[in-house]
Amino acid sequence: MFKSYRLGSLFGFPVEINVSFLILLGVVFLAFGGLAGVLFTAIAFGSVLLHELGHALVARALRVRVSGIELGFLGGAAKMVDMPRTPNHEIAIAAAGPAVSLALGGVGLGLGALLASPFVATIGWINLVLAGFNLIPALPMDGGRILRAALAKKMSFVRATDISVQVARVVAVLFGVWAIAGGPFQLLILAPFLWFMGTREQVMARMVEEHLGHGGYPGSGPLAGDGVEVLGRGAWENRARPRRYTITQVGGRLVITAYD
C-alpha cells in the first residue's frame, strides 16, 4: 500500500523503511510528547531492527534466503524467500527475534542499574516488552509461528494453521476490546491486521495442499517481494525429489506456480 525506501544494509541484508513508519512518527509527534515521543519511537524501532536481524541471521544459517528487513507502521519484518526445511527450523527462526530482544533487555536493565541511568533502563524495558509481545501465540507473530510449527509435528500443516488462526482471532478480539477500554491505540489497528493475516495464512495453506496433494509447509514470513518460494513434496521429514513452487500475489489473489 505504501512505498518502501532502502536505507542501506546490515550484515548483507537490505534494510528498507516504509512510508507508513514516517506516518507513525508524525502521529507520535502530535499525540505523545513531541520530540521526546519521536525519540522513544526511534529507539523502539532500532530494537525492532535488531529483533528482525536475529530472525534473518538464523534463517541464513539454516539456508533460508531473506530478501531484506523492512520497518513499517506496525513494526518490522524479515522477509523470508524460502521455507524452513523442518518444524524445528521454523521454531528456531521464529524464536531468534525474541531471544535477541530478551538479551538486549537484560543488558539494558543491567547497565541501567549499574550506571544509574533511567534512559538505558528504558531501552532494556522496551526490548523486554518487545520480546513478550512477539511471543503472544497469534499468527503472524513469532509466538503464532512457533505454535503452528509445534502443532504441525503432530498433524497436517493445514490443521495446524487453522488452530493457530483460531487462537490468533481470540487474541485479536481481546486486543480490540482492550484498545476500546482505554489501552494502547495501536492495538485497535493491530487487531484487524491479525484477523486479515490469519485468513491469508489459511488460504495459502489450502492452496499449497491443493497443488501438492497434502498440507505442505508454505514458508515463514510475510508474502512480499517476489513471493514465497515453496520447496518440497511430501511431509517435512519424508520428502521425495523436491519440486519448486512460487507463491505470489496477483491482483490481491495468491497464485502458486510450479517451475520445475
C-alpha positions in Angstrom: 0.0 0.0 0.0 2.9 2.4 0.9 6.2 2.6 -0.8 9.4 1.5 0.9 12.8 3.1 0.5 16.2 1.4 1.1 18.3 2.8 3.9 21.3 0.6 3.5 22.2 -2.9 4.5 23.1 -4.7 7.7 25.1 -7.9 7.7 24.3 -8.2 4.0 20.6 -7.8 4.4 18.9 -4.8 2.7 17.1 -2.6 5.2 14.0 -0.7 4.0 11.8 1.9 5.7 8.1 2.0 4.7 6.4 5.4 4.3 3.9 4.2 7.0 6.7 4.4 9.5 7.0 8.1 8.8 3.3 8.4 9.3 3.7 6.7 12.7 6.4 9.3 13.7 4.0 12.1 12.8 1.2 10.6 14.9 3.6 10.1 17.8 4.9 13.7 17.5 1.4 15.1 17.7 0.0 12.9 20.3 2.8 11.8 22.6 5.2 14.4 23.7 6.7 15.9 20.6 10.4 15.1 20.0 10.6 13.0 23.2 7.9 10.7 21.8 9.7 10.5 18.4 13.0 9.7 20.2 11.2 6.9 22.1 9.7 5.5 18.9 13.1 5.7 17.1 14.7 3.7 20.0 11.8 1.2 19.8 12.3 0.7 16.1 16.0 0.3 16.5 15.2 -2.5 18.9 12.8 -3.9 16.3 15.6 -3.8 13.6 17.9 -5.9 15.8 15.0 -8.2 16.6 14.4 -8.8 12.9 18.1 -9.2 12.3 18.0 -12.1 14.8 15.4 -13.8 12.6 17.4 -13.1 9.4 20.8 -14.4 10.7 19.3 -17.7 12.0 17.4 -18.1 8.7 20.6 -17.6 6.7 22.4 -20.1 9.0 19.6 -22.6 8.2 19.9 -21.9 4.4 16.6 -20.0 4.2 17.0 -16.9 2.0 16.0 -13.5 3.3 15.3 -10.7 0.8 15.7 -8.0 3.4 14.3 -6.3 6.5 11.5 -3.7 6.4 10.4 -1.3 9.0 6.8 0.0 8.9 3.8 1.3 11.0 3.2 -2.0 12.8 6.9 -2.9 13.4 9.4 -4.8 11.3 9.6 -7.9 9.1 12.4 -10.1 8.0 11.2 -11.0 4.5 11.7 -14.8 4.0 12.0 -16.1 0.5 12.4 -19.9 1.2 10.6 -22.2 3.6 12.4 -23.8 6.6 13.1 -27.5 6.0 11.7 -28.8 9.3 9.4 -27.6 12.0 12.4 -27.2 14.3 14.0 -24.9 11.8 10.8 -22.8 11.8 10.8 -22.7 15.6 14.4 -21.7 15.7 13.9 -18.8 13.2 10.8 -17.6 14.9 12.3 -17.7 18.4 15.5 -15.9 17.3 13.9 -12.5 17.3 12.5 -12.7 20.9 15.8 -14.2 22.0 17.7 -11.1 20.8 15.2 -8.8 22.4 15.4 -10.7 25.7 19.2 -10.4 25.6 19.1 -6.7 24.9 16.5 -6.3 27.6 18.8 -8.0 30.2 21.8 -5.9 29.1 19.8 -2.7 29.2 18.4 -3.3 32.6 21.7 -4.4 34.0 23.6 -1.4 32.6 20.8 0.9 33.6 21.1 -0.3 37.2 24.9 -0.2 37.1 25.1 3.3 35.7 22.0 4.6 37.5 20.7 5.6 34.1 16.9 5.6 33.6 17.4 6.1 29.9 19.4 2.9 29.5 17.0 1.0 31.7 14.1 2.2 29.5 15.9 0.7 26.5 16.0 -2.6 28.4 12.3 -2.4 29.2 11.4 -1.7 25.6 13.2 -4.8 24.5 11.6 -7.0 27.2 8.1 -5.7 26.2 9.0 -6.4 22.5 10.1 -10.0 23.3 7.0 -10.7 25.4 4.6 -9.1 22.8 6.0 -11.1 19.9 5.8 -14.4 21.8 2.0 -14.0 22.0 0.7 -17.1 20.1 -1.1 -15.2 17.3 -0.2 -15.6 13.7 1.7 -14.0 12.0 3.6 -13.0 15.2 6.6 -15.1 16.3 4.6 -16.9 19.0 2.0 -17.9 16.5 4.6 -19.3 14.1 6.2 -21.3 17.0 2.7 -22.7 17.9 1.9 -23.6 14.3 5.3 -25.4 13.8 4.9 -27.3 17.1 1.3 -28.4 16.1 2.5 -29.4 12.6 4.7 -32.0 14.1 1.6 -33.9 15.1 -0.9 -33.0 12.4 -1.2 -31.6 8.9 0.0 -28.1 8.2 -3.5 -27.0 7.2 -5.0 -28.2 10.5 -2.1 -26.6 12.5 -2.8 -23.4 10.6 -6.5 -23.5 11.4 -5.9 -24.0 15.1 -3.3 -21.2 15.2 -5.5 -18.8 13.4 -8.4 -19.5 15.8 -6.0 -18.6 18.7 -4.9 -15.5 16.8 -8.5 -14.4 16.3 -9.2 -14.7 20.0 -6.2 -12.5 20.7 -7.3 -10.0 18.0 -10.7 -9.7 19.7 -9.0 -9.2 23.1 -6.7 -6.5 21.6 -9.7 -4.7 20.2 -11.6 -4.8 23.5 -8.5 -3.6 25.4 -7.9 -0.7 23.0 -11.6 0.4 23.2 -11.4 0.2 27.0 -8.5 2.6 27.1 -5.5 0.5 26.2 -2.8 1.4 23.6 -4.5 2.7 20.4 -2.1 0.7 18.2 -3.9 -2.4 19.3 -7.0 -1.2 17.5 -5.0 -1.2 14.3 -3.3 -4.5 15.0 -6.5 -6.4 15.8 -7.9 -6.4 12.2 -4.4 -6.9 10.8 -4.1 -10.2 12.8 -7.6 -11.2 11.6 -6.8 -10.5 8.0 -3.4 -12.1 8.1 -4.9 -15.2 9.7 -7.3 -15.5 6.8 -4.5 -15.2 4.3 -2.5 -17.9 6.1 -5.4 -20.3 5.8 -5.9 -19.5 2.1 -2.2 -20.1 1.4 -2.1 -23.4 3.3 -5.1 -24.7 1.4 -3.7 -23.6 -1.9 -0.4 -25.4 -1.2 -2.4 -28.5 -0.1 -4.4 -28.4 -3.4 -1.3 -28.2 -5.5 0.9 -30.6 -3.6 -1.8 -33.1 -2.5 -1.2 -32.5 1.2 -1.0 -29.7 3.8 2.6 -28.9 3.0 4.5 -26.1 4.7 4.3 -22.8 2.7 7.1 -20.9 4.4 7.5 -18.3 7.1 7.4 -14.5 6.9 5.1 -12.2 5.1 4.3 -12.5 1.4 6.5 -9.8 -0.1 8.9 -9.1 -2.9 9.0 -11.9 -5.3 6.7 -14.1 -3.2 7.4 -17.1 -1.0 9.2 -20.0 -2.7 7.9 -23.3 -1.6 10.3 -26.3 -1.7 9.3 -29.8 -1.0 7.0 -32.7 -1.8 5.5 -34.9 0.9 5.8 -34.3 4.6 8.7 -32.3 6.1 10.6 -35.4 7.2 9.7 -37.7 4.3 10.2 -35.8 1.1 11.0 -37.4 -2.2 12.5 -35.4 -5.1 11.6 -31.8 -4.4 9.6 -29.7 -6.7 9.7 -25.9 -6.6 6.8 -23.5 -6.4 6.4 -19.8 -6.1 3.5 -18.2 -4.3 2.9 -14.6 -5.5 0.1 -12.0 -5.1 -1.6 -11.1 -8.4 -4.4 -8.6 -8.1 -4.9 -9.3 -4.5 -5.1 -13.1 -5.1 -2.5 -15.7 -4.1 -1.1 -17.7 -7.1 1.0 -20.8 -6.9 3.2 -21.6 -9.9 5.3 -24.7 -10.3 8.5 -24.1 -12.2 10.3 -27.4 -12.3 
